[in-house]
Amino acid sequence: MIFNFYKYHTRYKIMNKKNIVLFLAIGNMAILASQLAGCSSVNSKELVNMINNNESIEIDVSTPENSEQGTEKTIEWTQLDQLQTYKDLRLTFDDTLNVVSFGQNGKNGVIYVDKDGNWTGNSTLYNAFMNEKFIDSYWSDTEITKKLAEAASSEFVDVESQAQSLIAGINAYWNLLPDSEPNYSNLGSTLSRAEFMTLVFKSDTPVSEIEENIEFTKAVEGVAGTTSENTETIYAQGVADDFYLDYTNDSLDTVTFNGTITRAEVIYTLVNRYFSEDYSKATGETSTYSDAKNAGNLAEKLKFVETDKESGVTTEKNRWQAYELAYSVSNPDKGLSDSLYKALEVAKKHSLITGTESRWDEGCTKGEAINLIIKTYEALAKSAGYNTNSSQGANAGTAVQSGTATTSTNKTQTEMIASYGVGSGEVKGDNGEDAVTPYSTIDQSLLKGITNPSDIPQEYIDSIISAFPELQQYDPAETSDNVRAWIGDMGVEFYAILTPENVYKDFSEIAIPSWSDMFHKEKSTTSGSSGSNTSNTTNNTTSNTTSTANSNNTVQEPTVGEEDAAIAAMLEAGNNKDTGESSGETGVTN
């Protein structure tokens, strides 16, 4: 029986807000809307009057011509290895990336590794791109990414290139933003600030319980203490500290939260979240992109922020950032604020945006946002280093033995993992000291560099035989041949990456029971044994975890420690023998 050690049912539904038009206005919002329509220039004096009246402002952003298709799905925030959406796409991704399944829908592989190199079923897109093995062996291989893209192109009818298909596939597999029924990715649709903040949060944050920030909810929903299970609010609050518009001064309110986000804001958020030190050192004086210039402290120039000349006290008017941004996007030729420009400096340094233009004042599409996040992760790993370099996550959970031994001689590596689970490999006695185990004699280092079963040292074969008194009762040569053949059938490379405990478990629960005919025949009269414990032939020799042959030559089921003992960590660097694909590399361009 496998323990269900997952905690993955924390779910929040994201409802579509694209058709919601909200205004929180004190005064003449209709007049402002008409002034901003078409990105026409706005009179700064009129803006000052409006901000002095504390009026909410709708930031009019130019957007690409694109009509959304289909009906947007409801999406649930679910632990990655428990997701059941896009089954065909998910199967292709898992097979191509050599992800193996075990236990209660558990998965382990290059994209299920946390920052410390340990297994996690609750993984994120960030974790994948911070794993050097994923980048070097999979993401940078054009044949691998082609397969991933093809899986997505079979799901979505509105992807027109391999690059688009790959982005759509990543969004679908990692469950980032909702797609639309029946088969649309809508990568060309622009995102609201709420949607983008949700995307950033879910890309780098494992599923967990979230404590609501009541003040944030009040700012973006207009109601204090609202339960935010049906909105992006619960996720967006986790990005608020990195966001350009501040909810504490109402720059981020119901109107702006649901309005289209600019590419400048996207870059600002990603830079502050992942390159904060670089941002703090930016001068605002470095040339960046041909369509961007530093307008300096716009807020002071427009009198949204004022400093008293005598006292030196600075007063920031409510919603000043929203008004500053509204002015900038309606007057792009005059430039953008110093704080936004500095973010472009960092983006240029790390090649987050390629080409000569930033298009900073345009709305950011779903596809662009996902691609920018990926490029940010790639740049972060390049500048700060990867978190890990692991084909499989270590310490992968806890299981208990099933109690039913199989008689199959054909058990695959994947089935073996499913039967055992994977675990820490550490077994302690009652006093907390390292326990004496029946697999202490098994030396895995003897398999290092060996691929051919015939090259397995006899010393290694003997170390396994010595762990099982029942194996020591029969002809040494025949027993050695059986052990060697079993290892060869499973794959020497696979066995080399197992821990001694899992080797012991494989033989005690699978191999030896499947050789039942050998153990039911008369005891061999051949003297001696290839094992080290040759005297254990008819006595009821006992160990704290090993079963023995009794005087009637009947064999009891061997057990592996206490029933709830952790099973050993495995598959740190190996490929699954049955589903393995060739590895290689490819990236995505912006």
C-alpha positions as CSV (number, residue, x, y, z in Angstrom):
1,M,0.0,0.0,0.0
2,I,1.4,3.4,-0.9
3,F,0.9,6.3,1.5
4,N,-0.9,9.2,0.0
5,F,1.7,11.9,0.9
6,Y,0.4,14.6,-1.4
7,K,-1.2,17.8,-0.3
8,Y,-2.6,19.1,-3.6
9,H,-6.3,19.9,-3.1
10,T,-5.8,23.6,-2.4
11,R,-7.6,25.0,-5.4
12,Y,-8.9,28.4,-6.5
13,K,-10.9,29.0,-9.6
14,I,-10.0,31.7,-12.0
15,M,-13.1,33.3,-13.6
16,N,-13.0,35.3,-16.9
17,K,-12.9,39.0,-16.4
18,K,-12.2,40.1,-19.9
19,N,-15.7,41.2,-20.5
20,I,-16.1,43.1,-17.2
21,V,-16.0,46.9,-17.5
22,L,-15.7,48.5,-14.1
23,F,-15.4,52.1,-13.1
24,L,-14.9,53.5,-9.7
25,A,-15.2,57.2,-10.4
26,I,-15.7,60.3,-8.3
27,G,-16.7,62.8,-10.9
28,N,-16.3,62.9,-14.7
29,M,-15.0,59.5,-15.9
30,A,-17.0,59.6,-19.1
31,I,-15.1,62.8,-20.1
32,L,-11.7,61.2,-19.3
33,A,-12.6,58.1,-21.3
34,S,-13.3,60.2,-24.4
35,Q,-10.1,62.2,-23.9
36,L,-8.0,59.0,-23.7
37,A,-9.7,57.2,-26.6
38,G,-7.3,56.5,-29.4
39,C,-4.3,57.4,-27.2
40,S,-4.8,61.1,-27.9
41,S,-2.7,63.6,-26.0
42,V,-4.1,64.5,-22.6
43,N,-3.9,67.9,-21.1
44,S,-1.8,67.7,-18.0
45,K,-3.8,70.4,-16.3
46,E,-7.0,68.3,-16.7
47,L,-5.2,65.3,-15.2
48,V,-4.1,67.4,-12.2
49,N,-7.7,68.4,-11.6
50,M,-8.8,64.8,-11.8
51,I,-6.1,63.5,-9.5
52,N,-6.9,66.3,-7.0
53,N,-10.5,65.0,-7.0
54,N,-9.2,61.5,-6.4
55,E,-10.8,60.1,-9.5
56,S,-10.0,56.6,-10.7
57,I,-8.5,56.5,-14.2
58,E,-8.7,54.1,-17.0
59,I,-5.3,53.7,-18.7
60,D,-6.0,53.4,-22.4
61,V,-3.4,51.0,-24.0
62,S,-2.9,50.3,-27.6
63,T,-3.5,46.6,-28.4
64,P,-2.8,44.4,-31.4
65,E,-5.7,43.4,-33.6
66,N,-6.8,40.1,-32.3
67,S,-10.2,38.7,-31.5
68,E,-10.5,36.0,-28.8
69,Q,-12.0,32.8,-29.9
70,G,-14.1,30.2,-28.0
71,T,-15.2,30.2,-24.4
72,E,-12.6,30.7,-21.7
73,K,-12.2,27.7,-19.4
74,T,-12.3,27.7,-15.7
75,I,-8.9,26.7,-14.4
76,E,-8.0,25.1,-11.0
77,W,-4.8,25.6,-9.2
78,T,-3.6,22.0,-8.7
79,Q,-0.3,20.4,-7.9
80,L,1.6,19.7,-11.1
81,D,1.9,15.9,-10.9
82,Q,-1.8,15.6,-10.1
83,L,-3.1,17.5,-13.1
84,Q,-5.4,15.6,-15.4
85,T,-5.9,18.2,-18.1
86,Y,-4.7,17.8,-21.7
87,K,-3.9,14.1,-21.2
88,D,-2.4,13.4,-24.6
89,L,-0.2,16.5,-24.4
90,R,0.8,15.6,-20.8
91,L,1.7,12.1,-21.8
92,T,3.9,13.3,-24.7
93,F,5.7,15.8,-22.4
94,D,6.3,13.2,-19.8
95,D,7.6,10.6,-22.3
96,T,9.8,13.1,-24.1
97,L,11.3,14.5,-20.9
98,N,11.7,11.0,-19.3
99,V,9.3,11.7,-16.5
100,V,8.4,8.5,-14.6
101,S,5.2,7.8,-12.6
102,F,4.9,6.1,-9.3
103,G,2.5,5.8,-6.3
104,Q,-0.7,7.9,-6.2
105,N,-0.2,9.6,-9.6
106,G,3.2,10.8,-8.5
107,K,5.8,11.8,-11.0
108,N,9.6,12.2,-10.9
109,G,11.9,13.6,-13.5
110,V,13.9,16.6,-14.7
111,I,10.9,19.0,-14.2
112,Y,10.0,17.6,-10.8
113,V,13.0,18.8,-8.9
114,D,13.1,21.6,-6.4
115,K,15.8,24.2,-5.9
116,D,17.7,21.8,-3.5
117,G,17.7,18.9,-6.0
118,N,15.0,17.0,-4.1
119,W,11.9,15.5,-5.7
120,T,8.7,17.5,-5.6
121,G,5.4,16.7,-7.3
122,N,4.4,20.3,-6.5
123,S,6.9,21.8,-9.0
124,T,6.8,25.0,-11.0
125,L,8.0,26.3,-14.3
126,Y,10.7,28.2,-12.4
127,N,12.0,25.0,-11.0
128,A,12.3,23.5,-14.5
129,F,14.3,26.4,-15.9
130,M,16.5,26.6,-12.8
131,N,17.6,22.9,-13.4
132,E,20.7,22.8,-15.6
133,K,19.9,19.2,-16.7
134,F,16.5,20.3,-18.1
135,I,18.2,23.1,-20.1
136,D,21.2,21.2,-21.3
137,S,19.6,17.9,-22.1
138,Y,16.1,18.8,-23.1
139,W,15.2,22.5,-23.6
140,S,18.3,23.2,-25.8
141,D,17.6,20.1,-28.0
142,T,15.7,21.1,-31.1
143,E,14.3,17.6,-31.6
144,I,13.0,17.5,-28.0
145,T,11.3,20.9,-28.3
146,K,9.9,20.0,-31.7
147,K,8.1,17.0,-30.1
148,L,6.8,19.2,-27.3
149,A,5.5,21.7,-29.9
150,E,3.9,19.0,-32.0
151,A,2.0,17.9,-29.0
152,A,0.6,21.4,-28.5
153,S,-0.2,21.9,-32.2
154,S,-2.5,18.8,-31.9
155,E,-4.4,20.5,-29.1
156,F,-4.8,24.0,-30.4
157,V,-6.0,25.2,-33.8
158,D,-4.8,28.8,-33.5
159,V,-1.1,28.2,-33.2
160,E,0.8,29.0,-36.4
161,S,4.4,28.2,-35.7
162,Q,6.6,25.9,-33.7
163,A,7.5,28.7,-31.3
164,Q,3.8,29.5,-30.7
165,S,3.0,25.8,-30.2
166,L,5.8,25.4,-27.7
167,I,4.5,28.4,-25.6
168,A,1.0,27.1,-25.8
169,G,2.2,23.7,-24.7
170,I,4.1,25.1,-21.7
171,N,1.1,27.1,-20.6
172,A,-1.1,24.0,-20.9
173,Y,1.2,21.6,-19.1
174,W,2.1,23.9,-16.2
175,N,-1.5,25.1,-16.0
176,L,-0.6,28.8,-15.9
177,L,-3.5,30.7,-17.6
178,P,-6.8,29.4,-19.0
179,D,-7.2,28.4,-22.6
180,S,-10.6,28.5,-24.4
181,E,-13.1,25.8,-25.5
182,P,-13.0,24.0,-27.7
183,N,-9.4,24.2,-28.8
184,Y,-8.0,27.8,-28.7
185,S,-4.9,29.0,-27.0
186,N,-5.5,32.7,-27.7
187,L,-1.9,33.5,-27.3
188,G,-2.5,36.8,-29.2
189,S,-5.0,38.2,-26.7
190,T,-3.8,40.9,-24.4
191,L,-3.6,40.3,-20.6
192,S,-5.1,42.3,-17.8
193,R,-2.9,43.3,-14.9
194,A,-4.8,40.7,-12.9
195,E,-4.0,38.0,-15.4
196,F,-0.3,38.9,-15.7
197,M,0.2,39.0,-11.9
198,T,-1.5,35.6,-11.7
199,L,0.8,34.2,-14.4
200,V,3.9,35.4,-12.6
201,F,2.8,34.0,-9.3
202,K,1.8,30.6,-10.6
203,S,5.0,30.3,-12.7
204,D,7.3,30.3,-9.6
205,T,5.0,29.4,-6.6
206,P,4.0,25.9,-5.6
207,V,0.4,25.2,-4.8
208,S,-0.2,26.1,-1.2
209,E,-2.7,27.6,1.2
210,I,-2.8,31.4,0.7
211,E,-3.8,33.8,3.5
212,E,-5.8,36.6,2.0
213,N,-4.4,40.1,2.1
214,I,-7.5,42.0,3.0
215,E,-6.2,45.4,2.1
216,F,-5.1,44.2,-1.3
217,T,-8.6,42.7,-1.9
218,K,-10.2,45.9,-0.8
219,A,-8.1,47.9,-3.2
220,V,-8.7,45.8,-6.4
221,E,-12.2,44.5,-5.7
222,G,-13.6,47.5,-3.9
223,V,-14.9,45.4,-1.0
224,A,-13.0,44.6,2.2
225,G,-12.5,41.0,3.2
226,T,-14.0,39.5,0.1
227,T,-13.3,35.8,-0.3
228,S,-11.3,35.7,-3.6
229,E,-11.6,32.1,-4.6
230,N,-13.2,33.0,-7.9
231,T,-10.8,35.7,-9.1
232,E,-7.1,36.3,-9.8
233,T,-6.9,38.4,-6.7
234,I,-5.7,35.6,-4.4
235,Y,-2.7,35.0,-6.7
236,A,-2.0,38.6,-7.7
237,Q,-1.4,39.7,-4.1
238,G,1.7,37.6,-4.2
239,V,3.2,39.8,-6.9
240,A,2.1,43.2,-5.5
241,D,5.5,44.1,-4.0
242,D,7.1,43.8,-7.4
243,F,4.4,45.6,-9.3
244,Y,4.7,49.1,-10.7
245,L,1.2,50.3,-9.7
246,D,0.9,50.4,-5.9
247,Y,-2.3,49.2,-4.4
248,T,-1.7,51.1,-1.1
249,N,-2.2,54.5,-2.9
250,D,-5.0,53.2,-5.1
251,S,-2.9,53.3,-8.3
252,L,-3.9,49.6,-8.6
253,D,-7.6,49.7,-8.1
254,T,-10.6,47.9,-9.6
255,V,-10.3,49.8,-12.9
256,T,-6.5,49.4,-13.4
257,F,-6.4,45.9,-12.0
258,N,-8.7,44.7,-14.8
259,G,-7.3,46.9,-17.5
260,T,-4.7,45.9,-20.1
261,I,-1.2,45.7,-18.9
262,T,1.6,47.5,-20.8
263,R,4.9,45.8,-21.8
264,A,6.7,48.4,-19.7
265,E,4.9,47.2,-16.6
266,V,5.6,43.6,-17.5
267,I,9.3,44.3,-17.8
268,Y,9.3,46.3,-14.6
269,T,7.7,43.5,-12.6
270,L,10.0,40.8,-13.9
271,V,13.1,42.9,-13.4
272,N,12.1,43.8,-9.8
273,R,11.2,40.2,-8.9
274,Y,14.3,38.5,-10.3
275,F,16.9,41.2,-10.9
276,S,16.3,43.6,-8.0
277,E,20.0,44.2,-7.4
278,D,20.6,45.1,-11.0
279,Y,17.6,47.4,-10.9
280,S,19.0,49.2,-7.8
281,K,22.2,49.9,-9.7
282,A,20.6,51.2,-12.9
283,T,21.3,54.8,-13.7
284,G,18.6,55.6,-16.2
285,E,21.3,57.0,-18.5
286,T,22.1,54.0,-20.6
287,S,20.7,53.8,-24.1
288,T,18.2,51.0,-24.4
289,Y,15.7,50.8,-27.3
290,S,15.0,53.1,-30.2
291,D,11.4,53.8,-29.1
292,A,12.2,54.5,-25.5
293,K,13.6,57.6,-23.8
294,N,13.8,58.6,-20.2
295,A,11.4,61.4,-19.3
296,G,12.8,61.7,-15.8
297,N,10.6,62.2,-12.8
298,L,7.3,62.7,-14.7
299,A,5.2,62.6,-11.5
300,E,6.9,65.7,-10.2
301,K,6.8,67.4,-13.6
302,L,3.1,66.8,-13.8
303,K,2.6,67.8,-10.1
304,F,1.3,64.4,-9.2
305,V,4.0,64.4,-6.6
306,E,5.0,67.7,-5.0
307,T,7.9,68.7,-2.7
308,D,7.6,71.8,-0.4
309,K,10.5,74.0,-1.1
310,E,10.8,75.3,2.4
311,S,10.2,72.1,4.4
312,G,11.5,69.6,1.9
313,V,8.5,67.4,2.6
314,T,7.3,65.4,-0.4
315,T,3.6,64.7,-0.9
316,E,2.5,61.9,-3.2
317,K,-1.1,62.3,-4.4
318,N,-3.4,59.3,-4.3
319,R,-3.2,57.3,-7.6
320,W,-0.1,59.2,-8.8
321,Q,1.5,56.2,-10.5
322,A,-1.7,55.4,-12.4
323,Y,-1.9,59.0,-13.6
324,E,1.8,59.1,-14.5
325,L,1.4,55.9,-16.6
326,A,-1.8,57.1,-18.3
327,Y,0.0,60.3,-19.4
328,S,3.0,58.3,-20.7
329,V,1.1,55.8,-22.8
330,S,-1.0,58.7,-24.3
331,N,2.1,60.7,-25.0
332,P,4.7,58.0,-25.9
333,D,7.0,60.4,-27.8
334,K,7.7,62.3,-24.6
335,G,9.1,59.1,-23.0
336,L,8.4,57.1,-19.9
337,S,9.2,57.6,-16.3
338,D,12.6,57.2,-14.9
339,S,11.6,54.1,-12.8
340,L,10.1,52.3,-15.8
341,Y,13.1,53.3,-18.0
342,K,15.6,51.8,-15.5
343,A,13.7,48.5,-15.9
344,L,14.3,48.6,-19.6
345,E,18.0,49.1,-19.0
346,V,18.1,45.9,-17.0
347,A,16.0,44.1,-19.7
348,K,18.5,45.2,-22.3
349,K,21.5,44.0,-20.3
350,H,20.0,40.5,-20.0
351,S,18.5,40.4,-23.5
352,L,14.9,40.0,-22.2
353,I,13.7,41.9,-25.2
354,T,15.6,41.3,-28.5
355,G,15.5,43.7,-31.4
356,T,15.8,47.5,-31.5
357,E,12.3,48.4,-30.2
358,S,10.7,47.6,-26.8
359,R,7.1,48.5,-27.7
360,W,6.9,49.5,-24.1
361,D,3.6,51.4,-24.4
362,E,1.7,48.5,-26.1
363,G,-0.5,46.0,-24.4
364,C,1.3,42.7,-23.6
365,T,-0.2,39.5,-25.1
366,K,-0.5,36.1,-23.4
367,G,2.1,34.6,-25.6
368,E,4.5,37.4,-25.1
369,A,4.2,37.4,-21.4
370,I,4.9,33.6,-21.1
371,N,7.9,34.0,-23.4
372,L,9.2,36.9,-21.4
373,I,9.0,34.9,-18.2
374,I,10.9,32.0,-19.8
375,K,13.6,34.4,-21.1
376,T,13.8,35.9,-17.6
377,Y,14.4,32.5,-16.1
378,E,17.0,31.7,-18.7
379,A,18.8,35.0,-18.1
380,L,18.6,34.5,-14.3
381,A,20.2,31.1,-14.5
382,K,22.9,32.4,-16.8
383,S,23.8,35.4,-14.5
384,A,23.2,33.9,-11.0
385,G,23.7,30.2,-11.8
386,Y,21.3,27.2,-11.7
387,N,19.8,25.9,-8.5
388,T,20.5,22.2,-9.4
389,N,21.6,19.8,-12.1
390,S,19.4,16.7,-11.6
391,S,17.7,14.2,-13.9
392,Q,15.5,13.1,-11.1
393,G,14.6,14.5,-7.7
394,A,16.1,12.9,-4.6
395,N,14.2,12.0,-1.4
396,A,11.0,11.3,-3.3
397,G,8.4,10.6,-0.7
398,T,7.5,7.6,1.6
399,A,5.8,4.3,0.8
400,V,5.1,1.1,2.6
401,Q,5.6,-2.3,1.1
402,S,2.6,-3.8,-0.6
403,G,2.7,-7.2,1.1
404,T,2.1,-9.0,-2.2
405,A,5.0,-10.3,-4.1
406,T,4.8,-10.5,-7.8
407,T,5.8,-13.6,-9.7
408,S,6.5,-11.8,-12.9
409,T,10.0,-12.1,-14.4
410,N,9.3,-9.2,-16.7
411,K,8.8,-6.3,-14.3
412,T,9.8,-3.0,-15.9
413,Q,11.7,-0.2,-14.2
414,T,8.6,2.0,-14.2
415,E,6.6,-0.8,-12.6
416,M,9.3,-1.3,-10.0
417,I,9.1,2.4,-9.1
418,A,5.3,2.2,-8.9
419,S,5.6,-0.8,-6.6
420,Y,8.1,0.7,-4.3
421,G,7.7,4.4,-4.4
422,V,11.0,6.2,-3.7
423,G,12.2,7.5,-0.4
424,S,15.1,8.8,1.7
425,G,17.0,5.6,2.1
426,E,17.7,6.4,5.7
427,V,16.7,3.8,8.3
428,K,17.1,4.4,12.0
429,G,16.9,2.1,15.0
430,D,14.8,2.7,18.1
431,N,17.6,4.8,19.7
432,G,18.0,7.0,16.6
433,E,21.3,5.4,15.6
434,D,21.8,4.0,12.1
435,A,20.1,0.6,12.0
436,V,21.9,-2.6,11.0
437,T,20.3,-3.6,7.8
438,P,20.4,-6.8,5.7
439,Y,21.5,-4.8,2.7
440,S,24.6,-3.4,4.4
441,T,26.8,-5.9,2.4
442,I,25.6,-4.6,-1.0
443,D,28.2,-2.2,-2.5
444,Q,26.7,-0.2,-5.3
445,S,30.1,1.4,-6.2
446,L,31.1,-1.9,-7.7
447,L,28.7,-1.2,-10.6
448,K,30.2,2.1,-11.5
449,G,30.9,2.4,-15.3
450,I,29.6,-1.1,-16.1
451,T,27.0,-1.6,-18.8
452,N,27.5,-5.3,-19.7
453,P,26.1,-7.9,-17.3
454,S,29.1,-10.2,-18.0
455,D,31.4,-7.5,-16.6
456,I,29.6,-7.3,-13.2
457,P,32.2,-8.2,-10.6
458,Q,31.6,-11.5,-8.8
459,E,32.2,-9.5,-5.6
460,Y,29.0,-7.6,-6.3
461,I,27.1,-10.8,-7.0
462,D,28.4,-12.2,-3.8
463,S,27.4,-9.1,-1.8
464,I,23.7,-9.7,-2.9
465,I,23.8,-13.4,-2.2
466,S,25.2,-12.8,1.3
467,A,22.2,-10.6,2.1
468,F,19.8,-13.6,1.6
469,P,20.3,-16.9,3.5
470,E,17.9,-18.6,1.2
471,L,20.1,-17.9,-1.8
472,Q,23.1,-19.5,0.1
473,Q,21.4,-23.0,0.1
474,Y,21.8,-23.7,-3.6
475,D,24.5,-24.2,-6.1
476,P,26.7,-21.1,-6.1
477,A,27.3,-21.0,-9.8
478,E,23.6,-21.4,-10.7
479,T,22.6,-18.8,-8.1
480,S,25.2,-16.3,-9.4
481,D,24.0,-16.8,-12.9
482,N,20.4,-16.1,-11.8
483,V,21.4,-12.9,-10.0
484,R,23.5,-11.7,-12.9
485,A,20.7,-12.4,-15.5
486,W,18.2,-10.6,-13.3
487,I,20.3,-7.5,-13.1
488,G,21.0,-7.7,-16.9
489,D,17.4,-7.9,-17.7
490,M,16.6,-4.8,-15.7
491,G,19.6,-3.0,-17.0
492,V,23.0,-2.6,-15.3
493,E,22.9,1.2,-15.7
494,F,19.6,1.2,-13.9
495,Y,20.8,-1.0,-11.1
496,A,23.9,1.2,-10.7
497,I,21.8,4.2,-9.6
498,L,19.7,2.3,-7.1
499,T,20.5,2.4,-3.4
500,P,21.3,-0.8,-1.6
501,E,17.9,-0.8,0.1
502,N,16.1,-0.8,-3.2
503,V,18.3,-3.5,-4.6
504,Y,17.4,-5.6,-1.6
505,K,13.8,-4.8,-2.0
506,D,13.8,-5.8,-5.6
507,F,15.3,-9.2,-4.9
508,S,13.2,-9.9,-1.8
509,E,9.9,-8.9,-3.3
510,I,10.3,-9.6,-7.0
511,A,13.3,-11.7,-8.0
512,I,13.4,-14.4,-5.3
513,P,9.6,-15.0,-5.3
514,S,9.7,-15.3,-9.1
515,W,12.3,-18.1,-8.7
516,S,9.9,-20.2,-6.6
517,D,10.6,-23.4,-8.5
518,M,14.2,-23.2,-7.5
519,F,13.3,-22.8,-3.8
520,H,10.8,-25.7,-3.8
521,K,13.2,-28.3,-5.0
522,E,15.3,-30.3,-2.6
523,K,18.1,-28.6,-0.9
524,S,21.3,-28.8,-2.9
525,T,24.0,-31.1,-1.5
526,T,26.7,-28.9,-2.9
527,S,28.9,-27.6,-0.1
528,G,30.0,-24.0,0.1
529,S,28.5,-20.9,-1.2
530,S,29.5,-17.9,-3.2
531,G,28.1,-15.8,-0.4
532,S,29.9,-14.8,2.7
533,N,27.5,-16.4,5.1
534,T,27.8,-20.0,3.9
535,S,27.2,-21.6,7.3
536,N,23.5,-20.5,7.3
537,T,22.1,-23.6,5.6
538,T,19.6,-25.2,7.9
539,N,19.4,-23.1,11.0
540,N,16.7,-20.5,11.6
541,T,19.2,-17.7,11.3
542,T,17.5,-14.4,12.1
543,S,18.2,-10.8,11.4
544,N,16.3,-7.7,12.4
545,T,14.7,-7.5,8.9
546,T,15.6,-10.7,7.0
547,S,13.5,-13.8,6.8
548,T,15.2,-17.2,6.7
549,A,14.7,-20.8,5.7
550,N,13.5,-23.1,8.5
551,S,14.3,-26.7,9.2
552,N,11.6,-27.8,6.8
553,N,13.1,-25.9,3.9
554,T,10.1,-23.5,3.7
555,V,10.8,-19.9,2.9
556,Q,9.1,-17.0,4.7
557,E,8.4,-13.7,2.9
558,P,11.4,-11.3,3.5
559,T,10.5,-7.9,4.9
560,V,12.3,-4.6,4.7
561,G,12.5,-3.0,8.1
562,E,9.5,-1.7,9.9
563,E,6.4,-1.4,7.7
564,D,6.5,2.4,7.6
565,A,10.3,2.7,7.0
566,A,11.3,5.2,4.3
567,I,12.4,3.6,1.0
568,A,15.6,4.6,-0.6
569,A,16.2,7.6,-2.9
570,M,16.6,6.5,-6.4
571,L,17.1,7.5,-10.0
572,E,19.2,10.6,-9.3
573,A,20.7,10.6,-12.8
574,G,19.3,7.8,-14.8
575,N,16.9,7.6,-17.7
576,N,13.9,5.4,-17.7
577,K,14.8,2.3,-19.7
578,D,11.4,1.8,-21.1
579,T,10.4,5.3,-22.1
580,G,13.7,7.1,-22.5
581,E,14.2,9.5,-25.4
582,S,17.4,11.0,-26.7
583,S,18.4,14.2,-25.1
584,G,19.4,17.5,-26.6
585,E,18.6,21.3,-26.8
586,T,16.5,24.3,-28.2
587,G,15.3,27.6,-27.0
588,V,12.6,30.1,-27.7
589,T,13.2,33.5,-29.2
590,N,11.2,36.6,-28.3
